[in-house]
Amino acid sequence: MIDDLIRLDSGHSPEKVLKDIAYALGQSAIVAITDRTGKIVYVNKLFTKIAQYSMDELVGADHRIINSGYHPPSFFKDMWRTIGRGGKWRGEVCNKAKDGTYYWVDTTIVPFLNEKGRPYQYISIRYDITASKESERMIRDLAYNDQLTKLPNRTSFRKVLHEEIAQAEKKGAKLAFVYLNIDRLRYVNDSLGHEAGDYILSVVSKRLKRVLSEKHVIGRLSGDEFGIILKGIRKAEDAERLTQEIQQFLKEPIAVMGQSQTLSLSCGIALYPEHAKKPSELTMKAEKALSVAKEHGGGGYEVYQHGTASKTLERILMENELRKSVHLGEFHLDYQPKMNFKTGKLAGVEALVRWNHPDLGRIPPDKFIPVAEETKLIAPLGEWVLREACTQARKWQDSGYGPFRVAVNMSAIQLEEPTILDTIKNILDETGVTTDLIEIELTESAFADREGMQEKICEIRALGIMVSIDDFGTGYSTFSYIKELQADTVKIDMSFVRDIHLNEDSRAIVKAIVMLADTVGLNVIAEGVEYEEQVEILKELGCREGQGYYYSKPMSSNDFEKFMGK
């Protein structure tokens, strides 16, 4: 490189070129040079600034002066093994400044070799990534923990349940899943406000931690529902006894806003491996037992019984009609545009499945999609949605619209189907649509640590189809970290966008997501954009695209063509 620069800049001496390079490096990076034993012989001003030591304090010392104790000895042994052999080493290192604060640096160490090819000095070039690491920590906390109760959230709890069942299977142990619901909490919210309800939820979480030993696992599954994994269970009576203790302890009155509230709690219990061996089935059966407990008036508990008829008439009707409608094709797609913030032009469109039942009327997706997933009807329904969207994309392509991508939602359950890749390929062949016009949106749970899931996502991308993470920031976040995600785009969940013009926390979360996505080259789309003020803030934070009622509600293909013609 130096020879090339000298040749291109023939008007200056080699010494001048080298000085310019050294100056540029010194102004932009944290630089240190050590001898072959690791003793510091040079540091630049940026090093002294971040470490808060003077040059005199650093020169002559070794890097133990800034060792934070965060990394195990093996971490540094690996580093020394690499550079001692003349190789370049790169990693992220947590160091400690003189005042005791910690900072993170992206570090590259390059050995200087003598004529025998042995290192005689090492230069380390570091860049401060503390802000990025703090953003990762904040999003990881959001991803895994419920912010009100500080308990594991639903996705984190589900992951732990997978791990606990795997351990129990190895050891031949038993577990109990307790699905706990606070009866009629909505009445507290209605009469005293959501602050009172939130306070009760925080008290319940603290009491659960007190009544249960640390070996058991507690998580908040939804608004008024908690999940508990009871370990060391030998028989159903053990789980029943602990559940009774929990209920009794939680019934102690809670003083809130000058009133005394005594809680009623319903619990459903399912046992591993007696009732189910898979996490999803164990959860479902505990939930069915909970439904029975509530049907009996609440305030008690039920242990799952094989063949429990816990479905309501509404649920039975929904499931039956869903089966018929999938068979008869009584669904249609609406389309919602995604817009480029900078240009104001169409960037893509999301295809959204809708169900207008001839007798029951319009049924919202949040009602029928969960039923479709539980009954596995999501597989044929999802196949129909993908085929319909690909057909429409080809029609728009042939009519001269675009080019733009049509995004299709795909459930994690669909992705688990062994034939899903063949299904996608067949639909692409049948419709003749090119893969650059199709995008698949997956929820974060699809990126969780499931066998074969990541591999399938990679294979989908290998076809030329873009993959997006939907509702980003609310789940697994997958924050197995953002830099490891097999995706092209993240869609920031609307819960963070809805109040971004009012809430500093939401603004900080969006800023962190955008910054981390930028570092690994992921596109960012904001969902739920409704106001111009939100658009301006999102643009300012670096978000490139948006989707929501500010631009358009979901509409039919004909109306969407009129929208494109504006």
N, C-alpha and C positions, 0 to 999 in steps of 0.2 A: 504493500500500500504506500509506504514512504517513497519508494522509488517512483511510483506512478505520480504522486503529488509533486515531487521534485521535477519530474519531466514536464508535467503540465504547467508548473509555475517556475519556468526557467529564469524568470527575472529576479528571483531571490535565492539566496544561498541555502544549502541543506540545513545549516544551523538555524536560519530564520524560520524555515518551514517547521522544524522540530519544535522551536520555541512557541510558535503559534498553536501547534497541536497541544502542547503541554498546557498553554494558557487556557485554551478552550476546555480541556479536560478538567483543569483545576477549578474553573468557574462553574462547571455543571455537575461534577461528581465529587463524592467523598473519597479521597485517595490516601492510601498509606503504602509505604514500602517497608518490608522487613528483611532481615538477613536470613540465612538458611536455617537458623535456630528459632526464628520467630520473633526476634527482638526488633522493635520498631526503630527504623533509622530515618523515616521521613513521614510527615503528615501534612496535609494542606489545611487551609483555614476552615473549609467546610467541615472537616473532621473535628477540629477543636470546637467548632460551634455546636455541632449536634451532640458531641460527647461531653461538652462543658469542662474539659480539661485543657490546660495550657499546653503549648507545644513542648515546653520543658518537661512537663509531667508525663507526656506521652513518649517522647523520644528516649530510648533506652529501656522502656518497659516492654512487656509483651501484651498480647490482646486479652490476657486474663484480667487486665485492669477494667475492661468493659464487659466482662462475661456476666450475663444476667442469671445464669443457672437454669435457664429455661430448657436448654437442649441437653440431652444425655451425653455422657462421655463418648459413646459410640458415634455420635454425630460428628464430633471433631476428629475422631480417629479416622473415620472415612474420608474426611476432608484432607487430612495430612497424608493419608495413604495415596490419594489421587495426585496431589500437587508434588509430593515427594518423589513420585515417579516421572515427574515432568509433565503431567497432564493438567488441563484447565479444569477448575471447579467452579460450579455456580449453585447458589442456594439462597434461601431467605433466612436471615439470622436475626434473632432478638438480642439486642444489646442493652446494657444499663448505663445511663449517664451518671455523671458525678453526683447529681442531686438525688439519685435513686430512682428516677423515672426510667421507663423502658421505651425503647424505640426499635423499629424494624427496618432492616436494610436488605435490598436485593443486591447480593454480593457476587462478584466474579473475581477469582484469584488466578493470576497468570504467573507461572514461574519464569524467571530469567535463567537461561541455561548457559553453562560454560562450554568450552571447546570439546569437553568430554560428554556433553549432553546431560550434565547434572545441574540441578538448581543451585544457584548461589544467592539469589534474592527472589522475593515474591512481591508483586504489586497487586493490591486489592483495590477494586473499583466498586464503589457502593452507591446506591441510590435510595433515598429515604422513601419508604413505602408505609410509614406509620399510619397515615390517614386512610390508605387503602385497607390496611389490616383492621383498623377500627371499624370501617364500613362493613367488612366481612363479618366481624364479631357481632355488630349490631343486627345485620340481616340474619346471621346464624341464630341469634337469640330469638328473632321474630319467627324464624322458620321452625324452631324446635319447641319453643315455650309459649304457653298462653300468657299474654301480657298482664292479665288481671290477677290470676291466681299464682303465677310463676310455676305452675305445674307443666309437665309435658303436654303439648297440644295433641290433637287427634292423630295427626300423621306421625308425630314422634312416638306417641304411645303405641301406635300400630306397629312401628318398626321394632320397638322393645318387645312387643308381644311375639313377633316373629322370632326374635332372638331367644326369648325365654322358652318358647315351645321347642325350639331346636335344642336347647340345653336339656330340657326335661326329657326329650326323646333319647338323647345320648345317655342320660343317667337313669332312665326308667322311672322318672319322678312324675308326680301329679301336680296339676295346677287348677285353680278355680278362677274364672272370670266373673267378676261381679259388675253388673251394669246398674248404676245408681242414678235415680232421677229425683229431683226435688219437686214434690207435688205442688202444683198450683203456684209456682213462683211468679207467674205472670200477674197474679192478683196483687202481689206486692209491687211489681213494676207499675201496674195501672193506678194503684191507690197512693203510693208514696214516691213513685218515680224510679227511673233506672239506676240512679245513684244508690238507692236503698237496696235494690236487687243486687247490684254489684258488690255492695258491702257484705250482704249475706253470702254471696258466692265466695268471697275472700275468707270469711269466717269458716265456712264449711271446709275449704281447702286446708286451712290451718289446723282445724280439728281432726281432719283425716290424717294429717301428718303426725299428730300427737297420739291418736288412738292406735295407729298401725306402726309396727316396727319397720326399720329401714329396709329390711329384705323384701318387703312387698312393694309393688309399683302402683302409683296413683297418677291418673291423667284426667284432663278435662276434655271431654269428647265433643260437647256442643254447649249451647247456652246454659241449660240447667241439668246437664248430664255429665256424670263422671264414670270413668272406668277404673277398676281395681284388679290387679293381678295378685292373687293370694298364692304364695309359694309355700312349700312344705306341707301341702294338704295330703292327708292319707285317705280320707273318705268324705262323703258329702256332708256328714254331720260336722266335720271340722269347719268347712266353709260356711255352713249355716250358723254355727256358734259365733264365728268372727263377724259375720254379717249382722247378727243380732246386736253384738257389742258396738258395731259401727252405728247402727240405727239408734241405739240407746244414747250413745255419746252425742250424736248430732241433734237429738231432740231437746237438749238443754236450751232454754229460751235465749234468744238473741235480742239485745236492746238496740233498736235502730230508730232514729228520729223520734225519740221520746215514747216509742211503743215497744212492747215485748212481743217478739215473734217466735212461736214454737213451730218448728218445721215438721212436716210429714214427708217421709221418704219411702220410695218404692225401689225394690231391688230385684234383679233377675240374675240367677246363678247358672253358669254352665261349667262343666268339668272336663278337663283334659286328662286322659284321652277317652274317658267314658262316653262323653256326648259328641265330641268332635276332635279331629286330629289336625285340622288346618285352622290357622288363625282367623280367616274370614268366616268359616263355619262356626267356630267357637263364639265369635262376636255376634253373629246372627242368632245363635241359639240363646245366648244370654239376653239378647234384645227381645226375643220372643217370650222368654220367661218373664221379663220385665212387663211386657204387654199384658200378660195374664195377671200379674200382680196388680196392675192398674185397673184392669177390668173388674177385679174383686174389690175395688174401692180405694186402692192405694194404701200407703202406710205400712205395708208388709213386704214379704219377699216370697219368691217362688223359685224352685229349682226346676230346670228344664226337664220336661218329660218327653220321651220319644213320641212323635206323632201329635205334639201339642198343636191344637187348632187355634192359633193366636191371630190369624188374619181377620181384620174387620171386613164387614160386608163391602165397604167402599173399596178396600184393597183387592178383594176377590173380584169385584166388578171391573176394577181398573186392569187387573192382570188378564182377565178373560177378553176384555175389549181390545187390549193392546195386542194380544195374539191374533185376533181377527183382523185388526187394522193393518198389522205388519203383512199378513197374508194377502189382504185385499188392496194394499197400497194406498191407504187413506191418509197419507202424509204429503206435505209439500215443503219446499224450501223457500225461505226468504233470504234476502241478501243485504248485508250492511257494509257500506264502504269504509275503507281505511284511507286516510288522507295524509299526504305529506305536509307537515307543518310549514316548511320553508316555502314551497312552491304553491301550496293550496290545491295541488292536483291529486287525482286518484292514484293511490299506491297499491291498492288491492281490495279484495272483498271477502267477507266471511259468509259462508253458507250456513244457515241456521234452520234446523228441522222444526216444523210446526205440525200440530195435530188438531185438526178441526173435525171432531167426531160428529156424525150425523144426528145423534140423539143427545150426547152429553155436552156438545158445544166445544168451544176452544179450551183445550187442556194445556196448562203451562208446562214447559219442559222440565222445570224443577219438580213436577209431580210425576211425570211418566218416565223420565230418564232413569231415576234410581230404581224404579220397578223393572225397567228393561234390563238394567245391569244385573240386578239380583236374580232375575229369571233367565239370564243369558239371551234374552230376545234382542239385546243390543247388537249381537253379531249380525243377524239378518237385517235389522234396521240400519245399522252402520254401513253395511254393504250397499244397501239401497241409496243411502245418503251420498256415499262416495261416487256411485255410478251416476246418480242424477247430477251431482256437481260437476263431474268430469264431462258429461254430455253437454251441460250448459256452457262450460268453459270452451269446449270445441265450437259450439254454435257462435259464441261471441267472437272467437278467433276468426272463424270463417266469415263473419259479418263485418270484420274490420275494426272491431273494438279492441282497445288495449295497445300493447300487451300488458296484462296485469294478472297476478296470481289469485286463484280462488282457494280460500282456506276452508278446510273441512275438519271438524272436531272428531277426535277418535278417543274412545274410552280405553283406559288401561286394560279393561277386561277383553276388549277386542284385540289389543296387542298381544294378549296371552294366548290367543287362538293359534294353534300350530300351523294353520294354513293361511294366516293373514298376509304374508308376503306374496303368495301365489294369487290370493284374491285381488290384491292391489295391482299386480302385473296384468292379470286377466282383464280387469276393468280398464286399465290404460290401453291395452291392445284393442279391446272392443270399441271404445269411444274414439280412439285415434288422437287423443289429446297429448300434447307434449308435456314432459314432466316439469319443465320450467314454468308452467302455468298452474301448477298444483302445489298447495302447501298443506301440511297436516299439523293440526294443533293438538297437543297432548297436555293433559294436566300434569302438575308436578309429581303426582304419585306414580306416573308412568316411568319416572326417572329413578324411582327408589331402587333399593338393592334387591331386585328380583332376578331370579335365574333366567338368563336368556333375554331379558328385557332390553338392556343396553345394546346387546348385539343386534336385535331386531331393528332398533332405532337407527343404528349405523347402516344396516342394510337398506333401510328406507331412504336414507340420505344418499346412499351409493347409487340409487336409481335416478338421482337428480332432483328428487322432491325435497323442498325445504321443510324443516321441522321447527315448530314454535312451541314454547312453553306457555301454556295458558294460565291465567290467574296467578301469575308469578308473585311470590312473596307470602303466600298464604299456607303453603304446605311443606312438603318434604324438603323443600328447597334444599331441595335436592341440593341443596347447598352442601352437597357432597362436593362441592363448591362449584361456583359458577364457571370457573375455568376448566372444569372437568366435564361440563355438560355437553352431550352430543346433540347440539341444537344450533340453529342459525339466528333465532329471534326469541326475545323474551317479551311477553305481554304483561305489563304491570297491572295488577289486579285493581279493579275499579274502587275498591275500598280505600286505597291510598290516593286515588285521583279525585274522588268525590268531594273531599274537603281540603284539597291541596292549597286552595286560595284562602283557607281559614286556619289551618292547622300546621304549625311549624314541624311537628313530628312527621306528619305525612310528607311534607316537603323534603325533610332530611332523608327519609327512607327512599323516596324516588331519586333524589340526588345520588345516594349511595349505590342504588341499583344501576343507574345510568353509568356512573363512573366505573363500576366493576365490569359491566358489560362492555364498555369501550376498551378496557384493557385487554380483553380477549376477542375483540372483533365481532361482538354480537349486536344485531340491530335491536332497537327498543321501541315498542309500541305501547301507548297508554290507552287503557280501556275506560269506558264510562265518561268520556269528555262531554260536558253539557254546557259549559260557559266559555265565553271568549277569554275571560280572566284566567281560566285554567289553561287554555291554549298558550297564552303568553308566558305563564310560569313554566310550563312544560318545555317550551322552546328555549327559555332561558337556562333551564337545567340540562339541556342537551338532548332531550327526547326528540326523535325525528318524525315519528308518525303517531296518529291518534285515531280513535274510533269512538263513536258515541252519538247521542241525540243532537249534539251541537251541529253535526254535519247531516245526519239523517237517521231516522229509525229504520229497522229492518223492513225491506219492501220486496214485492214480487219481482220476478225477472223483467217483466214488462215495465214496471215503474223504475227499475234500476236502469234500464236502457234510456228512459226519459231523463233520469238523473245524469247519466253520462253525456247526454246530448245538450245539456245546459251550457 
